[in-house]
Every structure is written in structure tokens, then in C-alpha cells.
Amino acid sequence: MKIYLIRHGETKWNKRHLLQGKADLPLNENGVYVAKLTAEGLREVHFDAVYASPLKRAYETAQLVTEGRCPIYTDKRLEEIGFGIYEGYCCNKEGYNIPDPDFVYFFRDPTRYAPPEGGESVEELCSRTGDFMRELTENLENRDKTILLSTHGATLQSILVGIKKIPLSRFWQGGVHKNCGVTILHVTGGEIEIRQENVIYYDEALSTNYD
């Protein structure tokens, strides 16, 4: 089995460095453009199935990248981590306006992060993505398939943390993947190998590194 992981294209909140979480924003013009360039880079890849977060930015990315060549199934386990009442707040150092000073642990040390009201912990995120990956990779019908997963920054990171078996304190090792960054996994005999990570098919100047 071969699995392609892709982070969604850019949105207007990415551009403004705002926490998105479950907020359901579409791609902006640049996000659409970058997804189309990524489609060109992956045009020779035949996908047998596509699974996407139901949030617009990830679903639209899957549509653009696959160009309608195969059906897209949605799964809530691929949604972004929820930030509850802090969705829409600025999270970069120039305009940081999150009122809880401890929120920075989300980025610095997720083992000490306490989710805000209506939010989700990093442990909960890892649990649901781990469940999805086990279900996908243990299904013998998928053994010889090539599958695309279209998801989000923290969600994609949680999948890789599970594969690499690294501690939660190092959750952000390597940083957030770029918009439409592509990672390729090979699954053989229950073992998952990362063949490439966070590769882009466009000029890097077009990317933002915020969820």
C-alpha cells in the first residue's frame, strides 16, 4: 500500500495567521492555485481512493489535486484539532492575542497543553488519527492500493508522530508542513515507512506555514 498525505491549500485565515481548527473556511485564490500546481505534480499518480477531512479547505484540496479522477470519502477523524473559543485568534508573535498565557504550550510542549473551552487535546487528536490509520492499513482490501489523505497541519503531524513513535513533547519536530506539502508512506506487512516528507510542487514563496 502507498499512502499520500497532503496538507490543505492556503485560506484567508492562514494568510492572517489565525487559528482555524474546526472553523470551516474555503481555500483562497492562492490556495486554489497551489493545489492546481500540486495536481500537475501528481498527475501521473493513480489514486484508488481518496479520504478527506470534511472541512472545506481539505475537501477542496482533494478535489483539485485529483481532478475528479476518483471518489472522495470524508472522515471526521481527519479534521483539524479543535481550538474551541480561540478559533479566529491570532497566533503569530507579531499579533498574538490569545488571552490564556498557557496556550503557548500547544506549540512548545503539548504534554502541558490544556485545551480551551470547546477545544480538543493533542492526545485526543492522536487517538482519533491513530484509529483511522490502523483501520486503513489493517484492511487487507487496501493492500495493493494507492490512497490519498487530504487533511490539516496538526492532524497530519499527529499521524507522523504515531508512525515515528516519538514522544508527544516532540510533536512539532520538523515544524508544520507547508500548504499542499506531500508526504508519501509505504505500508508493507503492517510496517509503515516514510519515503518522502513535506515535498511541494510549486515555488516555496507561495506557501504559508500556519494552520
Protein Blocks (a to p, Z undefined) as FASTA:
>chain_A
ZZddddddddfklmnopafklaccdddfklmmmmmmmmmmmmmpccfbdcddfbfklmmm
mmmmnnopaccdddfklpccdekjmgoiacbfklgcbfblklmmmmmommlpccdehiac
fklmmmmmmmmmmmmmmmmklmmpccdddddfklmmmmmmmmnopafklmmgoiaadehi
acddddeehiacdfbghiafbdfklpccbZZ
